[in-house]
Amino acid sequence: MKTAQFQKKLLGMQENMMNFALSLTANRDDAKDLLQETSLKVLNNREKYVDNRNFKGWVLTVMRNIFINQYHKIVRTQTVIDLNIDLYNLDVVNESEFGATDSPLQLQEITGAINRLDQDLKVPFSMYASGYQYNEIAETLNLPIGTVKSRIFFARRELREALKDYDVNRE
C-alpha cells in the first residue's frame, strides 16, 4: 500500500479510533492522547502492515496494546514502597526450610550470580524480574521480542547452573 493511501485510510478511521479510545480510557483527554500516540505508532510502523490484513483491526489492536502497556507502566510507577520499614526485623514466623534462600550470604551469592551475567543477558533478565513484560523490554532495549525471550531464557539457564547448589526443590 502506498504511503498516501495508507495515510488516507488512517485519517478515515479517526472517528472509529476515537470511539474505541474513549471506551478504553473513559476520559476524553486520555482518549485524545491515546489516539495521537496510536496514529504515530501506526505511521512509524507502516512497513509492518500486510496489505491483505484487516486494516481497522490492525490499527485498533495497536491502540489496545498501547493502552495495556501504558496501564502496566502506571501500575508499576504507582506501586508505593515504604523505605522506612525495617524488612530485616519484621515480626514474621520463620517457616523456611533448610536450604531456603533467606540468609544474607545466599542472597549475596544470587545477586553476585546475576551481576556476573553477560550484560546482554543481565539487562533483559533484570527488567523481566522487575515486572516488565517482554514487549516492554523489547521496546525499551530496541530489540526484537524473540531476542528478548531468548536472552531471558539463557540468563535463567546460566543462573540455574551457577546456583544449582541452592535449588533444593529441583528434581
C-alpha positions as CSV (number, residue, x, y, z in Angstrom):
1,M,0.0,0.0,0.0
2,K,1.4,3.4,-0.9
3,T,2.1,6.0,1.8
4,A,-0.6,8.4,0.6
5,Q,-3.2,5.7,0.5
6,F,-2.1,4.4,3.9
7,Q,-2.4,7.8,5.5
8,K,-5.8,8.4,3.9
9,K,-7.1,5.1,5.3
10,L,-5.7,6.1,8.7
11,L,-7.3,9.5,8.6
12,G,-10.6,7.9,7.6
13,M,-10.5,5.8,10.8
14,Q,-10.0,8.7,13.2
15,E,-13.7,8.7,14.4
16,N,-13.6,4.9,14.9
17,M,-10.3,5.2,16.7
18,M,-11.6,8.0,19.0
19,N,-14.7,5.9,19.9
20,F,-12.5,2.9,20.8
21,A,-10.1,5.1,22.7
22,L,-13.0,6.6,24.7
23,S,-14.2,3.1,25.5
24,L,-10.8,2.1,26.8
25,T,-10.0,5.3,28.8
26,A,-13.4,6.7,29.7
27,N,-11.8,10.1,29.6
28,R,-11.8,12.5,26.6
29,D,-8.3,13.9,27.1
30,D,-6.7,10.5,27.7
31,A,-8.6,9.2,24.6
32,K,-7.1,12.1,22.5
33,D,-3.6,11.2,23.8
34,L,-4.2,7.6,23.0
35,L,-5.5,8.4,19.5
36,Q,-2.4,10.6,18.8
37,E,0.0,8.0,20.1
38,T,-1.6,5.2,18.1
39,S,-1.6,7.3,14.9
40,L,2.1,8.0,15.4
41,K,2.9,4.4,16.1
42,V,0.9,3.1,13.1
43,L,2.6,5.6,10.8
44,N,6.0,4.7,12.1
45,N,5.3,1.0,11.6
46,R,3.6,1.2,8.3
47,E,6.0,-1.3,6.8
48,K,4.7,-4.0,9.2
49,Y,1.2,-3.8,7.8
50,V,0.4,-6.6,5.3
51,D,-2.0,-5.4,2.6
52,N,-4.3,-8.4,2.8
53,R,-5.0,-7.8,6.5
54,N,-7.9,-6.1,8.1
55,F,-6.6,-2.5,8.4
56,K,-9.1,-1.4,11.0
57,G,-8.5,-4.5,13.2
58,W,-4.7,-4.0,12.9
59,V,-4.9,-0.3,14.0
60,L,-7.3,-1.0,16.8
61,T,-5.1,-3.8,18.1
62,V,-2.1,-1.4,18.1
63,M,-4.3,1.0,20.1
64,R,-5.4,-1.6,22.6
65,N,-1.7,-2.8,23.1
66,I,-0.6,0.8,23.7
67,F,-3.3,1.2,26.3
68,I,-2.4,-2.0,28.0
69,N,1.3,-1.1,28.1
70,Q,0.5,2.3,29.5
71,Y,-1.7,0.7,32.2
72,H,1.1,-1.6,33.2
73,K,3.6,1.3,33.4
74,I,1.2,3.3,35.5
75,V,0.6,0.4,37.9
76,R,4.3,-0.1,38.2
77,T,5.1,3.6,38.9
78,Q,2.2,3.9,41.4
79,T,3.4,1.0,43.5
80,V,4.4,2.5,46.8
81,I,7.4,1.1,48.6
82,D,7.8,2.4,52.2
83,L,11.6,2.7,52.6
84,N,11.2,3.3,56.3
85,I,10.1,-0.3,57.0
86,D,12.9,-2.4,58.5
87,L,12.4,-5.5,56.4
88,Y,15.1,-7.4,58.3
89,N,13.4,-7.2,61.6
90,L,9.8,-7.8,60.6
91,D,7.7,-9.8,63.0
92,V,7.2,-12.9,60.8
93,V,7.2,-16.5,61.7
94,N,10.2,-18.2,60.1
95,E,8.8,-21.1,58.1
96,S,11.7,-21.5,55.8
97,E,13.2,-25.0,55.2
98,F,16.8,-25.8,55.4
99,G,18.5,-24.6,52.3
100,A,16.0,-21.8,51.5
101,T,17.5,-18.7,50.1
102,D,16.8,-16.4,53.2
103,S,20.3,-15.9,54.6
104,P,22.3,-12.8,53.6
105,L,25.1,-15.0,52.4
106,Q,22.8,-16.9,50.0
107,L,21.2,-13.6,48.8
108,Q,24.6,-12.2,48.1
109,E,25.5,-15.3,46.1
110,I,22.3,-15.0,44.0
111,T,22.9,-11.2,43.4
112,G,26.5,-12.0,42.5
113,A,25.5,-14.6,40.0
114,I,23.1,-12.2,38.4
115,N,25.8,-9.5,38.3
116,R,28.2,-11.9,36.6
117,L,25.8,-12.5,33.7
118,D,26.9,-11.0,30.4
119,Q,25.4,-7.5,30.0
120,D,23.3,-8.7,27.1
121,L,21.6,-11.2,29.4
122,K,21.6,-9.3,32.6
123,V,19.7,-6.2,31.5
124,P,16.6,-8.0,30.0
125,F,16.6,-10.6,32.8
126,S,16.7,-7.8,35.5
127,M,13.9,-5.9,33.7
128,Y,11.8,-9.1,33.5
129,A,12.4,-9.9,37.1
130,S,11.3,-6.3,38.0
131,G,7.9,-6.9,36.3
132,Y,8.4,-5.6,32.8
133,Q,6.6,-7.5,30.0
134,Y,8.5,-9.0,27.1
135,N,7.1,-6.4,24.7
136,E,8.1,-3.5,27.1
137,I,11.6,-4.9,27.4
138,A,11.9,-5.2,23.6
139,E,10.6,-1.7,23.1
140,T,12.9,-0.2,25.7
141,L,16.0,-2.0,24.5
142,N,15.1,-1.7,20.8
143,L,15.3,-5.4,20.3
144,P,13.0,-8.0,18.6
145,I,10.8,-9.7,21.1
146,G,12.2,-13.1,20.2
147,T,15.7,-11.9,21.1
148,V,14.4,-10.7,24.5
149,K,12.8,-14.0,25.2
150,S,15.9,-15.9,24.2
151,R,18.2,-13.7,26.4
152,I,15.9,-14.2,29.4
153,F,15.9,-18.0,28.7
154,F,19.7,-18.1,28.5
155,A,20.0,-15.9,31.6
156,R,17.8,-18.3,33.6
157,R,19.8,-21.3,32.3
158,E,23.1,-19.7,33.4
159,L,21.7,-18.7,36.8
160,R,20.2,-22.2,37.3
161,E,23.7,-23.7,36.6
162,A,25.5,-21.1,38.8
163,L,23.1,-21.6,41.7
164,K,22.4,-25.3,41.4
165,D,23.6,-25.9,45.0
166,Y,20.8,-23.6,46.3
167,D,17.9,-25.1,44.3
168,V,16.5,-27.6,46.9
169,N,13.2,-28.1,45.0
170,R,14.8,-29.1,41.7
171,E,14.3,-32.7,40.6
